[in-house]
């Protein structure tokens, strides 16, 4: 006796519209059955969260880089500035799901940047055409810029 496994399948749609979805199942004898449906994608959810600290020498890889976490972005631009206003790192790279691809490793011109507070600024637009309104803080206001603490 064997249990029937029902795998779950997921797909991220990068735009609104109507799509033809097809499921083809094959039984143990090799017979196929096909089910087709139209699905309507009305809004693709997107989000962006910006951390406020990172530690390049940490043992956990997720803490080694300053990398915002998000999905569903069609366009994205991030810059990190030092206290003199110099851009120490920037990126516009997104993966197919609209998530940030790279993070800042805490270096500037190939050298470890000193411990301290840096400033990020981000512009982003989601697949549904809406603009990212910024990080929401305890005050309730949203900002497209904020502090990042580099810890050594």
C-alpha positions in Angstrom: 0.0 0.0 0.0 1.4 3.4 -1.0 0.2 6.9 -0.2 -0.8 9.1 -3.0 1.6 12.1 -3.0 0.0 15.4 -4.1 2.8 17.8 -5.0 2.1 21.5 -4.8 3.2 23.6 -7.7 3.8 27.4 -7.5 4.4 30.0 -10.2 5.1 33.7 -9.7 3.4 35.9 -12.4 5.3 39.0 -13.1 2.4 40.9 -14.7 -1.4 41.2 -14.5 -3.4 39.5 -17.2 -5.1 36.2 -18.2 -3.0 33.1 -18.5 -3.7 29.6 -19.7 -2.6 27.0 -17.0 -2.3 23.4 -17.8 -1.7 20.4 -15.6 -0.7 17.1 -17.2 -0.7 14.0 -14.9 0.7 10.6 -15.8 -0.4 7.5 -14.0 1.8 4.4 -13.3 0.8 2.8 -16.6 2.0 5.9 -18.5 -1.5 7.3 -19.4 -1.8 11.0 -19.5 -4.7 13.3 -18.5 -4.7 17.0 -19.1 -6.6 19.7 -17.2 -6.6 23.3 -18.6 -7.9 26.4 -16.9 -7.6 30.2 -17.5 -6.5 32.2 -14.5 -6.7 35.9 -14.2 -3.9 37.7 -12.3 -5.3 41.0 -11.1 -2.5 42.3 -8.9 0.9 41.0 -8.2 1.8 41.6 -4.5 5.2 43.2 -3.9 7.1 44.1 -0.7 10.4 45.5 0.4 11.9 45.4 3.8 15.2 47.2 4.7 17.3 45.9 7.7 19.1 48.5 9.9 22.3 46.6 10.8 24.8 44.0 9.5 28.1 42.5 10.6 30.5 41.4 7.8 32.5 39.1 10.1 29.4 37.3 11.5 29.2 33.5 11.2 25.6 33.6 9.9 25.6 34.4 6.1 22.4 36.4 6.3 24.0 38.9 8.7 27.2 39.3 6.7 25.6 41.6 4.1 23.3 44.6 4.0 20.7 43.3 1.6 17.1 44.5 1.6 14.5 41.6 1.4 11.7 41.9 -1.1 9.8 40.5 -4.1 7.7 41.7 -7.0 9.8 44.6 -8.0 10.1 45.6 -11.7 12.7 48.3 -11.0 15.0 48.9 -8.0 17.9 51.2 -7.2 19.8 51.3 -3.9 22.7 53.5 -2.8 24.6 53.5 0.5 26.4 56.7 1.6 29.1 57.4 4.2 29.1 60.4 6.5 30.8 62.5 3.8 28.1 61.8 1.3 30.2 59.5 -0.9 28.4 56.5 -2.5 30.1 53.5 -1.0 27.9 50.9 -2.7 25.0 50.7 -5.1 22.9 48.2 -7.0 20.0 47.8 -9.4 20.1 44.0 -9.8 16.9 42.0 -9.3 16.2 38.3 -9.9 13.2 36.9 -12.0 10.8 37.2 -9.0 11.8 40.9 -8.5 14.0 40.3 -5.4 17.3 42.1 -4.7 20.2 40.0 -6.0 23.1 41.5 -4.2 24.1 43.1 -0.9 26.8 45.4 0.5 29.7 43.5 2.0 30.9 46.5 4.1 33.8 47.5 1.9 34.6 50.8 0.2 37.1 50.9 -2.7 38.2 47.3 -1.8 38.9 48.1 1.8 36.8 47.3 4.9 34.7 50.4 5.7 34.9 51.6 9.3 32.3 50.6 11.8 29.5 53.3 12.0 26.3 54.5 10.7 25.7 54.8 7.0 22.7 56.0 5.0 20.7 54.0 2.4 18.4 55.4 -0.2 16.1 53.3 -2.3 13.7 53.8 -5.2 11.6 50.9 -6.3 8.6 50.1 -8.5 6.5 46.9 -8.3 5.3 44.7 -11.1 1.8 46.2 -10.7 3.2 49.7 -11.5 2.9 51.0 -7.9 5.8 52.9 -6.3 7.5 51.6 -3.1 6.4 54.2 -0.5 9.3 53.5 1.9 10.0 51.8 5.2 7.3 52.3 7.8 8.7 53.4 11.2 7.2 53.6 14.6 6.2 57.2 14.0 3.9 55.9 11.2 5.8 57.9 8.5 7.3 56.1 5.5 10.8 57.0 4.4 12.8 56.0 1.3 16.0 56.6 3.2 17.4 55.4 6.5 20.3 54.4 8.6 22.3 51.2 8.3 24.7 50.3 11.2 27.9 48.6 10.1 29.2 46.5 13.0 32.8 45.3 13.2 
